[in-house]
Amino acid sequence: MAWLLLSAAIIVLDQWSKAWVLSSLPEYTAVPVIDGFWNWYRTYNTGAAFSFLADAGGWQAIFFTVLAFAICGLLGWWLWRTPRGDWRQALPYSLVIGGALGNVIDRLVHGHVVDFVQWYWRGHYWPAFNIADAAIVGGAVGIALFGLFDGKRRKAGS
């Protein structure tokens, strides 16, 4: 369960970055980091990924909080059952747990998730995100890729 220290580090880094954003960045105003590609852009999301259910009337905050706790419980159980040296399973589980709990804290404290990283190219803008979102996506990709490659390796070995 030492991998939960990574989850805790993600939570701390995520909450620290959001505290910085709330104290330093103006709302809904682009602050260029790399012109033509990356802005700091303080915005809020009451929904889930890509603002899914953002305008649902408020019940979605409870729904996404319960869902995040359920997913974290399942991943925590899988993490507990993961062999100690199997970083390919442990790393992505830990990233998703830390990211999900980072966003849950926002929902419980603010009623929405604070987003602030905005990537764009010419007139095409990626939805704003935060460190917790990046950890969730990285963890989900890791779960999918490592699961696929481990499955192929096991199949080849049988």
Buried (B, 14 or more C-beta within 10 A) or exposed (E): EEBBEBBBEBBEBBBEBBEEBEEEBEEEEBBEEEEEEBBBBBBBBBBBEEBEBBEEEEEBBEBBBEBBEEBBEEBBEEBEEBEEEEBBBBBBBBBBBBBBBBBBBBBEEBEBBBBBBBBBEEEEEEBBBBBBBBBBBBBBEBBEEBEEEEEEEEEEEE
